[in-house]
Amino acid sequence: FFPSLFLGVGKTTLIQKVSQALKSSGIPVDGFYTQEVREGGRRTGFDVVTLSGNRGPLSRVSPSSDSRREYRVGQYVVDLVSFEQLVLPLLRNVNQGGDAEKRICVIDEIGKMELFSQAFIQAVRQTLAGSGTVVLGTIPIPKGKPLDLVEEIRSRKDVKVFNVS
């Protein structure tokens, strides 16, 4: 797992390059990464992009609202339906493979926006429990209130964390 305190240090670029190298070597790899969406030079949100090329919104800038059903991180409203439709089938597919075949699952990232999804949390735990799957992922460096799943991952004995700066 690659944690970082700062945005824009290259975690997603690193994930993309490693994924391409693995695919080129014939190693089965699947998963997703998040990508900034920019309009007119300013960031307006994030998309989820699967390694097979599907894309959908993760979040978009939205003015404050009083809606209790919105999932918000700062100025961003999270599109949980879009996120789950793209990511959950990938994780379930990885989890259904046999343990005899080693697979790599890319999860970029496990952060506040993604953790609004209880189904995602469950799928990540199942993926980490699968003995035939190696996870290459990104997690945030702790600041403020700890994120339970992130701390759970960080403290696992079978996880190696590399800081990216």
MDAnalysis code that builds the backbone (N, CA, C; Angstrom):
import MDAnalysis as mda
import numpy as np

u = mda.Universe.empty(495, n_residues=165, atom_resindex=np.repeat(np.arange(165), 3), trajectory=True)
u.add_TopologyAttr("name", ["N", "CA", "C"] * 165)
u.add_TopologyAttr("resid", np.arange(1, 166))
u.add_TopologyAttr("resname", ["PHE", "PHE", "PRO", "SER", "LEU", "PHE", "LEU", "GLY", "VAL", "GLY", "LYS", "THR", "THR", "LEU", "ILE", "GLN", "LYS", "VAL", "SER", "GLN", "ALA", "LEU", "LYS", "SER", "SER", "GLY", "ILE", "PRO", "VAL", "ASP", "GLY", "PHE", "TYR", "THR", "GLN", "GLU", "VAL", "ARG", "GLU", "GLY", "GLY", "ARG", "ARG", "THR", "GLY", "PHE", "ASP", "VAL", "VAL", "THR", "LEU", "SER", "GLY", "ASN", "ARG", "GLY", "PRO", "LEU", "SER", "ARG", "VAL", "SER", "PRO", "SER", "SER", "ASP", "SER", "ARG", "ARG", "GLU", "TYR", "ARG", "VAL", "GLY", "GLN", "TYR", "VAL", "VAL", "ASP", "LEU", "VAL", "SER", "PHE", "GLU", "GLN", "LEU", "VAL", "LEU", "PRO", "LEU", "LEU", "ARG", "ASN", "VAL", "ASN", "GLN", "GLY", "GLY", "ASP", "ALA", "GLU", "LYS", "ARG", "ILE", "CYS", "VAL", "ILE", "ASP", "GLU", "ILE", "GLY", "LYS", "MET", "GLU", "LEU", "PHE", "SER", "GLN", "ALA", "PHE", "ILE", "GLN", "ALA", "VAL", "ARG", "GLN", "THR", "LEU", "ALA", "GLY", "SER", "GLY", "THR", "VAL", "VAL", "LEU", "GLY", "THR", "ILE", "PRO", "ILE", "PRO", "LYS", "GLY", "LYS", "PRO", "LEU", "ASP", "LEU", "VAL", "GLU", "GLU", "ILE", "ARG", "SER", "ARG", "LYS", "ASP", "VAL", "LYS", "VAL", "PHE", "ASN", "VAL", "SER"])
u.atoms.positions = np.array([
    [0.846, -1.184, 0.000],
    [0.000, 0.000, 0.000],
    [0.879, 1.231, 0.000],
    [0.450, 2.241, -0.730],
    [1.180, 3.487, -0.835],
    [0.376, 4.598, -0.172],
    [0.791, 5.053, 1.026],
    [0.087, 6.192, 1.621],
    [0.804, 7.490, 1.278],
    [0.075, 8.576, 1.319],
    [0.688, 9.877, 1.117],
    [-0.105, 10.941, 1.850],
    [0.625, 11.892, 2.390],
    [0.004, 13.002, 3.099],
    [-0.488, 14.068, 2.123],
    [0.119, 14.138, 0.946],
    [-0.182, 15.215, 0.009],
    [-0.823, 14.679, -1.256],
    [-1.744, 15.462, -1.822],
    [-2.307, 15.149, -3.134],
    [-1.251, 15.443, -4.191],
    [-1.305, 14.717, -5.276],
    [-0.465, 15.051, -6.417],
    [0.984, 14.609, -6.322],
    [1.307, 13.644, -5.457],
    [2.692, 13.192, -5.372],
    [2.998, 12.054, -6.336],
    [1.980, 11.526, -7.019],
    [2.233, 10.506, -8.022],
    [1.794, 9.106, -7.667],
    [0.939, 8.953, -6.661],
    [0.491, 7.604, -6.277],
    [-0.254, 6.919, -7.423],
    [-1.183, 7.624, -8.041],
    [-1.974, 7.027, -9.118],
    [-1.096, 6.750, -10.333],
    [-0.181, 7.657, -10.648],
    [0.744, 7.430, -11.763],
    [1.575, 6.179, -11.505],
    [2.056, 6.022, -10.283],
    [2.829, 4.832, -9.921],
    [1.980, 3.570, -10.075],
    [0.753, 3.622, -9.587],
    [-0.170, 2.480, -9.704],
    [-0.386, 2.134, -11.182],
    [-0.603, 3.149, -12.020],
    [-0.838, 2.915, -13.448],
    [0.376, 2.260, -14.108],
    [1.571, 2.756, -13.805],
    [2.789, 2.217, -14.430],
    [3.062, 0.787, -13.979],
    [2.873, 0.514, -12.703],
    [3.073, -0.851, -12.197],
    [2.040, -1.789, -12.829],
    [0.794, -1.346, -12.925],
    [-0.259, -2.163, -13.540],
    [0.078, -2.500, -14.987],
    [0.552, -1.501, -15.740],
    [0.924, -1.726, -17.141],
    [2.087, -2.711, -17.244],
    [3.070, -2.568, -16.364],
    [4.221, -3.477, -16.385],
    [3.797, -4.906, -16.065],
    [2.898, -5.064, -15.097],
    [2.408, -6.395, -14.737],
    [1.646, -7.025, -15.897],
    [0.746, -6.238, -16.505],
    [-0.022, -6.741, -17.656],
    [0.915, -7.159, -18.791],
    [1.935, -6.338, -19.058],
    [2.897, -6.640, -20.122],
    [3.665, -7.924, -19.848],
    [3.821, -8.249, -18.571],
    [4.527, -9.478, -18.173],
    [3.601, -10.688, -18.160],
    [2.320, -10.469, -18.493],
    [1.370, -11.578, -18.534],
    [0.774, -11.942, -17.186],
    [0.954, -11.088, -16.191],
    [0.402, -11.349, -14.862],
    [-1.033, -10.832, -14.822],
    [-1.993, -11.671, -14.372],
    [-3.391, -11.209, -14.297],
    [-3.538, -10.061, -13.293],
    [-4.042, -8.942, -13.769],
    [-4.230, -7.777, -12.906],
    [-5.553, -7.120, -13.272],
    [-6.302, -6.738, -12.244],
    [-7.555, -6.037, -12.449],
    [-7.737, -5.070, -11.293],
    [-8.651, -4.153, -11.440],
    [-8.905, -3.202, -10.369],
    [-9.272, -1.847, -10.909],
    [-8.979, -0.814, -10.116],
    [-9.379, 0.545, -10.494],
    [-8.434, 1.563, -9.883],
    [-8.479, 2.754, -10.460],
    [-7.789, 3.893, -9.868],
    [-8.720, 5.097, -9.931],
    [-8.393, 6.109, -9.146],
    [-9.177, 7.338, -9.171],
    [-8.380, 8.397, -9.918],
    [-9.091, 9.248, -10.640],
    [-8.429, 10.260, -11.447],
    [-9.134, 11.591, -11.276],
    [-8.328, 12.630, -11.117],
    [-8.857, 13.989, -11.012],
    [-9.625, 14.366, -12.270],
    [-10.700, 15.115, -12.098],
    [-11.435, 15.695, -13.222],
    [-11.232, 17.202, -13.126],
    [-10.753, 17.796, -14.211],
    [-10.477, 19.232, -14.219],
    [-11.275, 19.914, -15.330],
    [-11.777, 21.090, -15.014],
    [-12.462, 21.917, -16.005],
    [-11.956, 23.339, -15.848],
    [-11.490, 23.899, -16.954],
    [-10.992, 25.275, -16.901],
    [-9.850, 25.457, -15.936],
    [-9.015, 24.432, -15.783],
    [-7.845, 24.534, -14.916],
    [-8.102, 24.296, -13.440],
    [-9.354, 24.020, -13.070],
    [-9.599, 23.742, -11.641],
    [-10.218, 22.360, -11.474],
    [-9.896, 21.737, -10.336],
    [-10.411, 20.399, -10.068],
    [-11.888, 20.486, -9.720],
    [-12.686, 19.676, -10.433],
    [-14.135, 19.679, -10.209],
    [-14.628, 18.351, -9.656],
    [-13.721, 17.394, -9.500],
    [-14.130, 16.113, -8.947],
    [-13.130, 15.023, -9.236],
    [-13.602, 13.792, -9.038],
    [-12.787, 12.606, -9.269],
    [-13.630, 11.568, -9.986],
    [-13.000, 10.821, -10.881],
    [-13.624, 9.689, -11.545],
    [-12.978, 8.396, -11.070],
    [-13.729, 7.312, -11.169],
    [-13.196, 5.960, -10.990],
    [-12.933, 5.430, -12.391],
    [-11.734, 4.872, -12.605],
    [-11.380, 4.304, -13.894],
    [-10.925, 2.868, -13.660],
    [-11.588, 1.914, -14.313],
    [-11.183, 0.519, -14.157],
    [-10.009, 0.233, -15.090],
    [-9.238, -0.793, -14.768],
    [-8.105, -1.145, -15.610],
    [-8.557, -1.663, -16.970],
    [-9.836, -2.029, -17.082],
    [-10.371, -2.442, -18.381],
    [-10.905, -1.240, -19.176],
    [-10.824, -0.031, -18.593],
    [-11.170, 1.180, -19.342],
    [-12.529, 1.781, -19.073],
    [-13.330, 1.193, -18.204],
    [-14.618, 1.810, -17.861],
    [-14.389, 2.986, -16.911],
    [-15.246, 3.988, -17.014],
    [-15.074, 5.202, -16.216],
    [-16.428, 5.702, -15.745],
    [-16.436, 6.261, -14.532],
    [-17.643, 6.877, -14.004],
    [-17.303, 7.824, -12.880],
    [-18.235, 8.695, -12.520],
    [-17.947, 9.675, -11.475],
    [-17.841, 9.041, -10.087],
    [-16.837, 9.496, -9.329],
    [-16.735, 9.184, -7.905],
    [-17.292, 10.360, -7.111],
    [-16.917, 11.581, -7.511],
    [-17.412, 12.763, -6.801],
    [-17.332, 13.985, -7.703],
    [-18.112, 14.982, -7.338],
    [-18.104, 16.262, -8.037],
    [-18.273, 17.387, -7.024],
    [-17.709, 18.551, -7.366],
    [-17.890, 19.751, -6.548],
    [-19.371, 20.091, -6.557],
    [-19.878, 20.423, -5.378],
    [-21.274, 20.806, -5.280],
    [-21.426, 21.815, -4.150],
    [-22.263, 22.823, -4.374],
    [-22.495, 23.781, -3.285],
    [-23.100, 23.071, -2.076],
    [-22.935, 23.670, -0.919],
    [-23.492, 23.091, 0.303],
    [-24.988, 22.867, 0.152],
    [-25.445, 21.785, 0.775],
    [-26.885, 21.534, 0.769],
    [-27.269, 20.918, 2.101],
    [-28.555, 20.874, 2.348],
    [-29.044, 20.321, 3.605],
    [-29.513, 18.879, 3.442],
    [-29.287, 18.294, 2.290],
    [-29.764, 16.929, 2.044],
    [-29.040, 15.939, 2.952],
    [-29.791, 15.165, 3.698],
    [-29.204, 14.176, 4.601],
    [-28.719, 12.945, 3.850],
    [-29.151, 12.767, 2.599],
    [-28.772, 11.571, 1.857],
    [-27.506, 11.764, 1.031],
    [-26.921, 12.954, 1.076],
    [-25.675, 13.195, 0.364],
    [-24.498, 12.703, 1.188],
    [-23.532, 12.129, 0.490],
    [-22.262, 11.765, 1.110],
    [-21.254, 12.802, 0.655],
    [-20.702, 13.554, 1.612],
    [-19.823, 14.670, 1.283],
    [-18.457, 14.527, 1.920],
    [-17.429, 14.949, 1.171],
    [-16.087, 15.134, 1.706],
    [-15.677, 16.530, 1.255],
    [-15.656, 17.459, 2.201],
    [-15.360, 18.844, 1.860],
    [-16.369, 19.376, 0.862],
    [-15.861, 19.888, -0.258],
    [-16.727, 20.478, -1.281],
    [-17.283, 19.449, -2.258],
    [-16.909, 18.168, -2.078],
    [-17.286, 17.134, -3.033],
    [-18.464, 16.297, -2.539],
    [-19.403, 16.029, -3.454],
    [-20.488, 15.094, -3.185],
    [-20.114, 13.782, -3.867],
    [-20.163, 12.693, -3.094],
    [-19.763, 11.374, -3.589],
    [-20.949, 10.708, -4.280],
    [-20.695, 10.173, -5.471],
    [-21.705, 9.434, -6.239],
    [-21.530, 7.952, -5.917],
    [-22.149, 7.538, -4.817],
    [-21.979, 6.174, -4.312],
    [-22.502, 5.127, -5.282],
    [-23.609, 5.423, -5.955],
    [-24.191, 4.465, -6.902],
    [-23.212, 4.201, -8.047],
    [-22.676, 5.244, -8.644],
    [-21.720, 5.097, -9.745],
    [-20.484, 4.327, -9.280],
    [-19.946, 4.708, -8.129],
    [-18.753, 4.056, -7.580],
    [-18.990, 2.560, -7.390],
    [-20.081, 2.224, -6.735],
    [-20.351, 0.805, -6.457],
    [-20.610, 0.016, -7.738],
    [-21.284, 0.619, -8.714],
    [-21.567, -0.091, -9.974],
    [-20.279, -0.439, -10.719],
    [-19.276, 0.399, -10.622],
    [-18.014, 0.145, -11.310],
    [-17.092, -0.787, -10.528],
    [-16.997, -0.559, -9.218],
    [-15.964, -1.216, -8.416],
    [-16.388, -2.573, -7.849],
    [-17.603, -2.695, -7.378],
    [-18.002, -3.940, -6.721],
    [-17.923, -5.166, -7.632],
    [-18.359, -5.086, -8.901],
    [-18.207, -6.262, -9.767],
    [-16.739, -6.681, -9.943],
    [-15.835, -5.706, -10.005],
    [-14.405, -6.017, -10.125],
    [-13.917, -6.805, -8.917],
    [-14.234, -6.292, -7.730],
    [-13.764, -6.946, -6.507],
    [-14.406, -8.315, -6.337],
    [-15.668, -8.441, -6.668],
    [-16.327, -9.750, -6.565],
    [-15.714, -10.749, -7.536],
    [-15.364, -10.286, -8.730],
    [-14.740, -11.141, -9.730],
    [-13.369, -11.636, -9.245],
    [-12.582, -10.736, -8.670],
    [-11.274, -11.113, -8.127],
    [-11.457, -12.140, -7.019],
    [-12.469, -11.936, -6.185],
    [-12.689, -12.831, -5.043],
    [-13.204, -14.203, -5.453],
    [-13.765, -14.329, -6.659],
    [-14.316, -15.612, -7.090],
    [-13.280, -16.511, -7.732],
    [-12.100, -15.967, -8.057],
    [-11.058, -16.785, -8.678],
    [-10.537, -17.827, -7.707],
    [-9.988, -18.903, -8.239],
    [-9.422, -19.945, -7.382],
    [-8.114, -19.497, -6.772],
    [-7.779, -20.066, -5.609],
    [-6.547, -19.693, -4.930],
    [-5.306, -20.209, -5.654],
    [-5.469, -21.140, -6.579],
    [-4.317, -21.698, -7.289],
    [-3.692, -20.652, -8.213],
    [-4.493, -19.731, -8.720],
    [-3.995, -18.708, -9.641],
    [-3.765, -17.402, -8.888],
    [-2.503, -16.982, -8.822],
    [-2.198, -15.710, -8.172],
    [-2.693, -14.562, -9.051],
    [-3.372, -13.599, -8.425],
    [-3.890, -12.449, -9.134],
    [-3.478, -11.180, -8.395],
    [-3.452, -10.087, -9.127],
    [-3.178, -8.787, -8.511],
    [-4.411, -7.931, -8.667],
    [-4.816, -7.325, -7.561],
    [-5.980, -6.444, -7.545],
    [-5.508, -5.046, -7.167],
    [-5.766, -4.089, -8.051],
    [-5.386, -2.699, -7.826],
    [-6.567, -1.959, -7.203],
    [-6.318, -1.325, -6.059],
    [-7.347, -0.536, -5.374],
    [-6.749, 0.834, -5.051],
    [-7.047, 1.808, -5.893],
    [-6.546, 3.173, -5.711],
    [-7.753, 4.115, -5.647],
    [-8.293, 4.414, -4.546],
    [-7.704, 4.293, -3.253],
    [-8.731, 3.882, -2.224],
    [-8.268, 3.640, -1.019],
    [-9.168, 3.334, 0.088],
    [-9.138, 4.569, 0.987],
    [-10.044, 5.499, 0.712],
    [-10.064, 6.770, 1.424],
    [-11.470, 7.136, 1.860],
    [-11.625, 8.361, 2.338],
    [-12.912, 8.798, 2.901],
    [-14.070, 8.629, 1.932],
    [-13.877, 9.029, 0.688],
    [-14.987, 8.960, -0.273],
    [-15.430, 7.518, -0.484],
    [-14.468, 6.631, -0.696],
    [-14.769, 5.227, -0.975],
    [-15.384, 4.529, 0.241],
    [-14.993, 4.960, 1.423],
    [-15.439, 4.273, 2.646],
    [-16.865, 4.615, 3.067],
    [-17.559, 5.464, 2.304],
    [-18.989, 5.638, 2.538],
    [-19.752, 4.375, 2.147],
    [-19.137, 3.526, 1.321],
    [-19.784, 2.309, 0.833],
    [-19.475, 1.122, 1.747],
    [-20.497, 0.654, 2.454],
    [-20.322, -0.528, 3.303],
    [-20.032, -1.770, 2.459],
    [-20.630, -1.841, 1.279],
    [-20.377, -2.978, 0.388],
    [-18.921, -2.980, -0.079],
    [-18.340, -1.807, -0.316],
    [-16.934, -1.698, -0.693],
    [-16.040, -2.170, 0.453],
    [-16.338, -1.732, 1.662],
    [-15.554, -2.141, 2.834],
    [-15.547, -3.665, 2.942],
    [-16.713, -4.275, 2.820],
    [-16.828, -5.732, 2.898],
    [-16.038, -6.403, 1.767],
    [-16.134, -5.867, 0.559],
    [-15.435, -6.454, -0.589],
    [-13.917, -6.344, -0.431],
    [-13.429, -5.226, 0.100],
    [-11.988, -5.068, 0.331],
    [-11.517, -6.090, 1.366],
    [-12.270, -6.239, 2.438],
    [-11.896, -7.235, 3.461],
    [-11.843, -8.642, 2.867],
    [-12.806, -8.975, 2.024],
    [-12.815, -10.299, 1.387],
    [-11.623, -10.459, 0.456],
    [-11.296, -9.407, -0.259],
    [-10.153, -9.453, -1.173],
    [-8.861, -9.662, -0.399],
    [-8.698, -8.949, 0.701],
    [-7.488, -9.105, 1.519],
    [-7.402, -10.488, 2.156],
    [-8.545, -11.100, 2.390],
    [-8.565, -12.432, 3.008],
    [-8.254, -13.537, 2.005],
    [-8.399, -13.256, 0.707],
    [-8.168, -14.271, -0.311],
    [-6.693, -14.575, -0.464],
    [-6.321, -15.839, -0.310],
    [-4.903, -16.196, -0.360],
    [-4.336, -16.140, -1.773],
    [-5.205, -16.123, -2.786],
    [-4.715, -16.082, -4.162],
    [-4.593, -14.685, -4.725],
    [-4.833, -13.664, -3.902],
    [-4.854, -12.292, -4.409],
    [-3.808, -11.433, -3.705],
    [-3.036, -10.710, -4.502],
    [-2.123, -9.697, -3.981],
    [-2.775, -8.357, -4.282],
    [-2.869, -7.501, -3.278],
    [-3.495, -6.194, -3.454],
    [-2.410, -5.128, -3.556],
    [-2.510, -4.312, -4.589],
    [-1.664, -3.142, -4.756],
    [-2.596, -1.952, -4.601],
    [-2.415, -1.178, -3.536],
    [-3.385, -0.133, -3.269],
    [-2.785, 1.115, -2.674],
    [-3.647, 2.112, -2.497],
    [-3.238, 3.346, -1.839],
    [-4.186, 3.640, -0.686],
    [-3.590, 4.174, 0.384],
    [-4.335, 4.569, 1.577],
    [-3.824, 5.937, 2.026],
    [-4.668, 6.721, 2.695],
    [-4.202, 8.025, 3.173],
    [-3.363, 7.889, 4.438],
    [-2.448, 8.839, 4.630],
    [-1.708, 8.933, 5.887],
    [-2.686, 9.444, 6.936],
    [-2.637, 8.896, 8.148],
    [-3.609, 9.311, 9.165],
    [-3.493, 10.802, 9.504],
    [-4.619, 11.462, 9.483],
    [-4.714, 12.837, 9.982],
    [-6.158, 13.021, 10.423],
    [-6.334, 13.623, 11.557],
    [-7.694, 13.741, 12.079],
    [-8.184, 12.391, 12.579],
    [-9.471, 12.169, 12.420],
    [-10.099, 10.923, 12.901],
    [-9.634, 9.733, 12.051],
    [-9.117, 8.672, 12.698],
    [-8.662, 7.513, 11.922],
    [-9.817, 6.846, 11.169],
    [-9.498, 6.325, 9.996],
    [-10.459, 5.572, 9.198],
    [-10.259, 4.102, 9.536],
    [-11.307, 3.458, 10.067],
    [-11.171, 2.102, 10.610],
    [-10.532, 1.114, 9.638],
    [-11.037, 1.038, 8.420],
    [-10.505, 0.062, 7.467],
    [-9.055, 0.372, 7.118],
    [-8.723, 1.644, 6.985],
    [-7.337, 2.032, 6.671],
    [-6.397, 1.587, 7.785],
    [-6.797, 1.821, 9.029],
    [-5.950, 1.418, 10.156],
    [-5.860, -0.104, 10.262],
    [-6.953, -0.775, 9.957],
    [-6.972, -2.243, 9.938],
    [-5.962, -2.767, 8.901],
    [-5.958, -2.158, 7.733],
    [-5.021, -2.558, 6.669],
    [-3.594, -2.263, 7.087],
    [-3.372, -1.062, 7.582],
    [-2.027, -0.642, 7.975],
    [-1.422, -1.566, 9.028],
    [-2.254, -2.114, 9.910],
    [-1.739, -2.931, 11.015],
    [-1.637, -4.422, 10.683],
    [-2.067, -4.827, 9.493],
    [-1.981, -6.245, 9.110],
    [-0.524, -6.666, 8.966],
    [-0.223, -7.859, 9.432],
    [1.142, -8.378, 9.335],
    [1.527, -8.730, 7.895],
    [0.540, -8.988, 7.059],
    [0.824, -9.370, 5.672],
    [0.791, -8.179, 4.712],
    [0.822, -6.946, 5.263],
    [0.791, -5.746, 4.444],
    [2.139, -5.030, 4.559],
    [2.660, -4.602, 3.434],
    [3.871, -3.767, 3.392],
    [3.454, -2.392, 2.918],
    [3.782, -1.367, 3.685],
    [3.409, 0.006, 3.363],
    [4.653, 0.763, 2.904],
    [4.537, 1.414, 1.749],
    [5.599, 2.253, 1.209],
    [5.093, 3.682, 1.174],
    [5.826, 4.612, 1.814],
    [5.416, 6.018, 1.784],
    [5.870, 6.663, 0.486],
    [4.959, 7.392, -0.153],
    [5.260, 8.083, -1.395],
    [5.280, 9.574, -1.098],
    [6.332, 10.229, -1.548],
    [6.414, 11.687, -1.340],
    [7.008, 12.352, -2.560],
])
